[in-house]
C-alpha cells in the first residue's frame, strides 16, 4: 500500500511542474512582447525617415498643380446651370 508521504510528494511535483510551465510561458510572452515592440519601433523609424526624405525632395521643387476637371454628367449639368446656359 502506498504511503501518504508519496502522495504528498507526487502532488508537490505536479504543482512544481505546473509552476515551471507557467514561468516558461511568461518568459516567452515577455520575450515576444519585447521583440514586437522593438520591431514596431524600428519600422516606424524607417517609415518616418523615408517620409522625411520624400518630403525634402518635393520642397525644393515647385509641384505642378493640375486643375480639377469635371467628368460626370451630373457635374456637367450643374456647371451649365451655374453659368446660365441650361
N, C-alpha and C positions, 0 to 999 in steps of 0.2 A: 504494500500500500504506500502511496506517495505521502511524503511528509508535508506539513503546512509550510515549511521553510522553502521547499522547491516551488510551491505555488506562488509565494510572495516574490521570489527571485524571477520567476517567469513573467509575472505582471510588471515588475520593475524593468526588466529587459525590454518588454513590449513598449512601455511608455518612454523608455530611453531611446529606442529606435524611432518612435514617433517624433520625439523632440529633435533628433538628429535630422530626420527628413524635413521637418518644418524649418530648421535652421538652414539647411542647404537650399530650400526653396526661397527663403527670404534673401539669402545671399545672391542667388541667381536673379531674383527680381530686382535687387538693388543694382547689380552689375548691368542688367539690361536697361534699366531706367537711366543709369549714367551714360550708357552708350547712345541711347536715343537722344538724350539732352545734348550730348556732345555733337551728334550728327546734325541735329536741328540748328544748333548754334553755328556750326561750320557752314552748313548750306545757306543759312541766311546771310552770313558774312560774304560768301561768294556771290550770292544774288545781289546784295547791296553794292558790292564792288563793281559788278557788271552793270548795274543800273547807273552808277556814278560815271563809269567810263562811257556809256552810251549818251548820257545827258551832257557830258563835257564835249563830246563830238558834235552835238547838234547846236550848242550855244554859240560856237564860233561862226557858224554859217547862218544865213537867213533862210528859214524853211519856207517853201513855196506853199501858199495858201490858195487852194482852188475854190472858186465859188460853188455853192451848192446848186445842183440842178434838180428840178422837179421832174419826175418821170411818170407818176401815176395819173390816170385820167381824172381822178378827183382833184388832185393838186392843180392840174392844168385848168380845170373849170373854176376852181377857187381863184386862181391868178387872173383869169379872164374877168371874173366878176369884180375883182379888186380894181382892175384897170378900166372898167366900164364897157367892155366890148361884148359882154354876154347879155 
